[in-house]
Structure formats: C-alpha cells, structure tokens
Amino acid sequence: MLKVHQKNFKKTVKIVIESIKQGKVIICPTDTIYGLICDATNKKAVEKNFKIKKRSIKKPIPVFVKDIKMAKKIAKIDKKQEKFLKLVWPGKVTVILERKKTKIKLYGVEKKTIALRIPDFKLINFLLEELNKPLVGTSANISGKPSSGIFGKVLQQFKESKHQPDLIVNAGRLSEKASMVIDLTILPPKILRI
C-alpha cells in the first residue's frame, strides 16, 4: 500500500509503472472515484481485474487513453465526435464509440464498441504518458456494490475477497461520483449515466 502526496509523487509513479508492466492490478485514485487499473493490452492482467471485481466477462470494461490520437487508433471518431471530445476531455466523461479494426489487442472490451475516457488526474495522466498504452479504467468495487471515492469504503469491499489487487495507492478522499457515460454510437447521442 502506498500513500501518494506531492513529496513522493515521482517515486509512487515509478512503482506503479513497474507494477503495470509486470501485469499487476492496482487500486488507484482517479479524477472521479478509486479505480482498478491495469494494462488493457495484457490478457492475464485484465482477466485478473475481472476476478478481483467479480465481474462477468460478458460485461465490458472502460478504458483510459492518453489523448485523442490514441483514442483514434482504437475507435472510429468522426469530425463531429472529435469536436465534442475536445470539449469534454480530459475530464469526467466516458464515451462509447465504434471500435476500429486494429492490431492493438485489447481485452475485456466489446468487439463492436468501446468505452473510452481521458481522465483529468495527474497520476493517471502521467501513467498513460509514460506507458503509452491504454489502461483499464474500471471502478474499484465488487461488481454490483457501490463505487466510492472514500478509501476506507473501497478497501472494505475487498477485505474478504479471494482475489486481491496487487498494489493499492491511497490519495485520501476523492469524489463520490463516477464519470458520466455517453453513447456516441447512436443518434442522437444518449446519456447512459449522469
């Protein structure tokens, strides 16, 4: 368990980057709530993420990307959508887009669509920049239970679990609200979660 603050930020980031490279799953603060993050291109890491969350593999997970350029490599984004994304990213908005046929192998996502977000949080943005890979960006909770920005509440959910995260980064109290989710694959776009 690591407590992140200004003085140990670089050291914490270094440990988290190494952990992600090793295929580990991390409870990590985001600009919304605590998330369970891992390398979205690492099959074993994503499978472990699903086990920790006790989430059905039929229920796809959202992905963090570092910028619109990375998003365009894995999703079809037209000019209108790009204009909208530039208004809401980086930020607390997850968008569902049509997936592109690409050589980038992503796990835990649907074949036809993908939920993407560029967060607005120094730690996550730094990880995305350094790793230059999409990261799983799902909430740190047992599937069906409430997500949280309160560190103690997050830990409580995993206390008795068989499958545990490999690393936990504590940033104290965060927001209590998950990101807004907007489906851009349909017209007019539909808000799925406020």
N, C-alpha and C positions, 0 to 999 in steps of 0.2 A: 504494500500500500504506500502510495506517495501523496504527500500534500503539496500541491503546486502553489507557488507565490512568486512575486517578482524576482527575488534573490536566487531562487533555484530553477527558474523557468528553463534556461538552456540545458541544464543537467537533466531535468524531468523530460524534456522533449527528446533528448538523446536516448534515454532509457526506453521511452515509448516507441520511438522509431525502430530501435533494435528489436523490441518485442514484436512489433508488427511484421518486421522482416522475417522473424522466426515463426510466423504463423500463429501468434498468440491473439487472444481475445481480451479486450481491455474495457473496463468501465471508465468512461472518460467524460468530463464536462463538455457541454456544447453551448451554443447561444440560446438554447431553449432549456432542455432538461438533460439529465445524465443519459449518455448513450452507450451501447455495446458496440465498439468498433473493432474492425479487423480489415485485412486486405481483401477486397471484393474479388480479386483475381486468384485467390488461394482457396481451392476447393475444401481442403481439410479445415481451414480456419473458419470458413463460412458454415460448414456442417457443424462445427463446434459451437458457433454462435447460436444456431438453431436449437441445439441441445440445451445450452445454458438457458435460453429463453423459454424452452419447452414449446416452441412454435412449430406449427405444422409446416412441412416443406412445401405445401401447396399454397402457403400464404407468403407472397414475395416480400422482400425487404428493400427499404430505400437505400440509396447510395449517395455519398458525398463526392463531389467533384471539385477540382481546384479553380476552374474557370469555365467560361462558355466554350472555349476551344476544346477542352477535354469533354465537355458535355456533347459537343457536335460529333465527336469521334464515336460515341455510343448511342446517340439519339438523333432522330430526324428533327431539325429545327428550322422552320421557315422564317422569313424576314419579320413577319408579324409577331411570331412567338419570341424571336430573339429580342425584339424591341421591348416586349413585356418582361422578359427575363432580366434585361439590363436595368429595369426599374425595381425589381424585387430581389435581385441577387447582388452581392451576398446578403443573406437575410433569412428570416424565419418562414420561408415559403418553399414547400416541396411541390414539384410539378411532375405530373405524369405525362410522358412523351412516348411517341412511337419509337421502338428500338430500330437501330440500324444493323444491317448485316455487317459484322466486323470481325477482325482477327482477335480483338480483345475478348478474352474469355472471362465472363462474369458469372458468378454463382449466386443462387438464392433469388434471382430475378425472373420475371416472366419472359417468354420468348418474343412476344409482340410489343410489349410496353415496358417502360422503366420509370421508376420514381427517382428523381434527381434533386439535389439541393447543393448550393454553395453556401455554407454557413458563414456567419459573421462572428467568428470567435478565434482569437489569436492562436491558441494552442492547436485547434483542428486545422486552421488555415496553414499553419506552419508545417504540420504533418503532411498535408496534401501537397504542399510545395516541395518539401524535401523528398517524399516518397515517389511523387509524380505518378500516383496510381489512384484509381477510385477506391474509396473506403466504404465499408458497410456502415450505414448511419442509422441504425435502429435504436429504439428506446431501451434503456437498461431496466427491464422489468420482466417478470414471468408473464408469458402470454395470457391475456385476459385480466391481468391485475393492473391497477393504475400505474402510469409512469409518473416520475417525480423529479423535482429539482432539489429535493431535500436529501442530502447524502445518507443520513441515518435510515430513512424510509427505503432507499434503494438497497442498501446493504441488508436490511431486514428480510427482503424478499428472497435473497439468495442464500440466507443463513443455513437452511436445512437441505439445500439442493445437492444432488449427486454431482452434477456438472457445475463447476465453478469458473469464473473468469480468472485469467492468469495474472492480471495486474489491475489495480484499482487506483485511479487518480482522483484525489479529493480536492475540490476547489470551493468547498463550503456550499452555501445555499445559492441555488440558481433560480431561474424562472420556474413556475409551476405549470407552464403551458407548452405543449408540443407544437411543432410547426403547423402552419395552415397547409392543407393539401388541395391542389387544384388540378383537375384533369383537363389537359390541353389537347387530348386526342379527339375530343368531341366538340361540336359547335352548337350552341355557344359553350365555352368552357364551363365546367361545373365545379363548384367548391364542394369537396368531399369531407373536409374537416376544417372547422374555423379555429 
